[in-house]
Amino acid sequence: MSEDHQVDEPQEPHRHHHHHHHKRHTVRNVVLVIIGVLVIAGGAFAAVAWKNISSMTSGMYQSSGATKQRNAAAVLSGKKPVSILLLGTDTGDLGRDYKGRTDTMIIMTINPKTKKTTMTSIPRDMYVNLPDYPKYSPAKINAAYAFGGVKESINVVQKEFNVPIDYYVLVNMGGLKKAINQVGGVDVTSPLTFTYNGSSFTAGKSEHMNGQTALNFSRMRYDDPKGDYGRQERQRLVITALLRKSISYKTVLNKSFLDSISNESKTDMTFSQMTKLALNYRNAAKTVKSDNVQGTGKMISGQSFQMVSTNERQTASNNIRDNLGLKRVNLGD
């Protein structure tokens, strides 16, 4: 499924992600993407709160250690289309503080020439072979982070889709409620009627949601006829609402807010690189296209996997490479 969203200006980041091993697997795309967009929209921050941002990003920087397919710094300096892997972990909420898995994995591409941003969500249960951990393979793609951190997450994504990952942004769940509450809540129309964790939603009815309510709206999975894919759809609704709401929001410039965000995210972009991204790429957030890599459920040795066909991976690869201005490549079998 795919959605196109028109956003006047990129906005506030958002991070968050979570995976509940049994009955609650959480929102991840939501916060994640917002953080990615925050990075895109950082120009506003750079102009208004340079020192605050510099302080924030210095605490966020952490090299991935992954083997990149190309020189990311040169891509950014040349104002060429760039890719960012958004990763969401299941820590930072509900008392979790362990390393966890990355149940949110989104490949974001930003093209300043076509003024288009794409977000491609990867199923957390996608069946893969981990490049550097063959003895633990096959595995779910979200286990890459548990075994080899951001490095293995980037390596497996580059391997499965043959697309360059220039940078990454890793966020935990702790930031979602904060970001939404900071902008005074968001207005979202639910596509279906359901109750989750004490919050009730009615199909077709617009509701003003605070951070906790939006989290509940984004989390529910098992009562959605579309399962995890339906949850991703709801997460995109929250993301879009948050982006639009935060466009004119000024309070996010205060240092305490920025500090809270920096404590819940990591990236291999330096402050200088974030500034380049913010100043030269922000118009690309006016059109945001959202897609899912679609898999088919299969039980293997008692575990539920999402089997993603070569054709589906090829389609995702083509779309990502197209927005990066790169030639398509044949993934093979």
URLIN-V590877 format. One record per helix or strand of 2 or more residues. SS is the DSSP state (~ for helix, > for strand). FROM is the first residue (numbers start at 1). TO is the last residue. If there is no record, write none. Layout:
ss->SS from->FROM to->TO
ss->SS from->FROM to->TO
This chain:
ss->> from->2 to->6
ss->~ from->29 to->48
ss->~ from->50 to->60
ss->~ from->72 to->77
ss->> from->82 to->89
ss->> from->102 to->111
ss->> from->116 to->121
ss->> from->126 to->128
ss->~ from->134 to->136
ss->> from->139 to->140
ss->~ from->143 to->161
ss->> from->167 to->171
ss->~ from->174 to->182
ss->> from->186 to->189
ss->> from->194 to->196
ss->> from->199 to->201
ss->> from->206 to->209
ss->~ from->211 to->219
ss->~ from->228 to->248
ss->~ from->251 to->253
ss->~ from->255 to->262
ss->> from->265 to->267
ss->~ from->271 to->286
ss->> from->287 to->292
ss->> from->296 to->300
ss->> from->303 to->307
ss->~ from->310 to->323
